Amino acid sequence: MERRTVIITGANSGIGKAAAHKFAIEGYCVIMACRNIDISKKVQKEIVEATNNEHVELMRIDMSSFNSIRKFCEEFKSNYEKLDILIHNAAYFNHGEKKYQLSTDNVEVTFATNTFGPLLMTKLLENHLAKSDDPRILHACTNNIRHFFNPKRKIEFDNLRGEYKETRRYSVYKNYGDSKMALLMLTFKMAQVYKEKDIKVNAIEITGAKMSKETIQKVTPKWRVIARVQNLFFPSPDHTANIYFDICTATEYKNVTGKLIGSKKNILRPALTNNPGLITEVKQLFGSEFYPFYATNHDVIQKVWMLSNELVEESEIRSPS
């Protein structure tokens, strides 16, 4: 049987590392797409030795940098004839960050990494995905989007270039939730766009995962304490990695596209209204059946799609050839 190829971004820690291990032990050719090569080399070696799979390759990518994404995709396409699975696992979420950050492309770094970067990477690899007999894309989403059950919550589009960075209070948590809601909306749109090429595009709602020691050390002392407490209740990265694997390989999801899949591997449904009342809103917030009605707003979906494409196309014009 022909060896299948999967790209996993952010594959050097947490769920990404566990997913790389899972695919490697199942015999896949695994491309670990990571930013920090020094740390990732150790993880790569660990996975190869643990799985006896020599087809685990490490390639550098910074998902916040459009130029880095382009270089990665050029290198991948020059070495591989096709791509079977693309998992957008990497994300920017710096606990406790209070300062507005811009990427090298002058875009708010959370959106650059979590929303616009994945779109660009997919666009550059779509023809390689189309060559697969069962191409699948998975976006790692988050239960943070449940805050959009609040009818007043909306994505802030007017500060993506730092227009109000000096006057508006910055919240990494709000930007994270906004960027992941935008990614979910892209999931729905991309599923439609890539339907003719038979590329399936889905998202998974991650309810939480134990943070690795390496990740905990990156955050402020206050958030290290909080992370350690959360680790007592969150599932292991292996648990979510197994769900990644099932969504991307199992027959039951072969014809599933444009869906948000929950932590119980159930397909979530959109709420019926954006203003259900307080009691229903609370039930939805803590439930496991629905996602916010806001995610189905056609006008906002189109805005996310158009803005995302405009930004990556603009960067292409500016980038050196």
Buried (B, 14 or more C-beta within 10 A) or exposed (E): EEEBBBBBBBBBBBBBBBBBBBBBBBBBBBBBBBBEEEEBBEBBEBBBEEBEBEBBBBBBBBBBBBBBBBBBBEEBBEEBEBBBBBBBBBBBBBBEBEEBBBBBBBBBBBBBBBBBBBBBBBBBBBEBBBEBEBBBBBBBBBBBBBBBBBBEBEBBEEBBEBEEBEEEEBBBBBBBBBBBBBBBBBBBBBBEBBEEEBBBBBBBBBBBBBBBEBBBEBBEEEBBEBBEEBBEEBBBBBBBBBBBBBBBBEEEBEEBBBBBBBBEBEEBEBBEEBEBEEEBBEBBBEBEEBBBBBBBBEEBBEBBBEBBBEBBEBBEEEEEE
